[in-house]
Amino acid sequence: MDIAVDILTTIVAQVQKPTLAFLLGGMILAAAGSKLDVPEPVYKFVVMLLLLKVGIGAGISVRDADLMSLLVPALAAAALGIAIVALGTVTLARMRGVARMDGLATAGLFGAVSASTLAAGMAMLDAEGIAYEGFIAALYPFMDLAALITAIVLARLGAARRIAATASAGGTATLTLGSGTGGTGTGGSGVIGGILTDTLRSPAISALLLGLGLGFFARPDSVYDSFYEPLFRGLLSILMLIMGMEAWARLSEMRKVAHVYLVYGLTAPLIHGALGFAAGLAIHHVTGFSAGGVVLLAVMAASSSDISGPPTLRAAIPEANPSAYVGTSTGLGTPVAILSIPLWMALAEALIGL
């Protein structure tokens, strides 16, 4: 009974937070037939500012970290982001009735990181007096970018295959994609390389990478503290309002497969967190990574992005349904990820000792 009450309390708390509250507000407005509309140029400007803020903050964290100590956990974080998206590609994205773009966007969001969930994990460790590495926050961009870029590349690669299959007369999608300009083998690599290049040049990823570079190589701390940080939550609320209205308009697409997203949203954080914990445990045995660091790597893997992910995926995979990936992530994944934090702490205490 206590567990059920805790879950309900956590879900209610999530609904009251701006991210989900404004998303639901947008859905209510759309359901009521409101004519409220945010012009596309305003939306693009908001997204650019949000992604620059996330990138600059991540770059500052990386700049201030001990790069040698950061290297192995950073590589592990990036690998986890890619692995989580790959896992979602062969599970959720292949479920009957699930649109592949929706499945890939959802997997991308679950592979990326929730800053609020990571902050909750740090707060719990601090309350227990459990130490962890100071560079943990700097792992954020490695897992985040790896997951988002992987999801976007896979989505575009799939779209290219479908276009090639439709355009070819009597051929196969695989042969056409592999030929690129009529050849084989190398042409396929050229197509994949072109998609990766286009992804890195896309507005959303470009803004993230620019912010990351500025935060790392420049000294943008003053403009970050005086401009980006104060505006961030307000701009994010506008973005969530827009996505809520769009999600309602496309909600009917989910009705037949809602149970699939329900199962994924409830189980994926636990599976992903276990992968993160295993990776952290391996790093602990190799480099002496702290038990607190192991817990937080599991928390990062269990979480799903609530800041950088939605605008990036909305811009890069416009075909995907926000009611699928945002609803599953924020409505289900985040509460489960937060509730799982004590589990990772208990495992770390049993296997490492806190």
Summary of the structure (lengths in Angstrom):
residues: 354
radius of gyration: 20.3
end to end distance: 28.8
largest distance: 65.9
contacts: 1308
relative contact order: 0.19
helix: 82%
strand: 0%
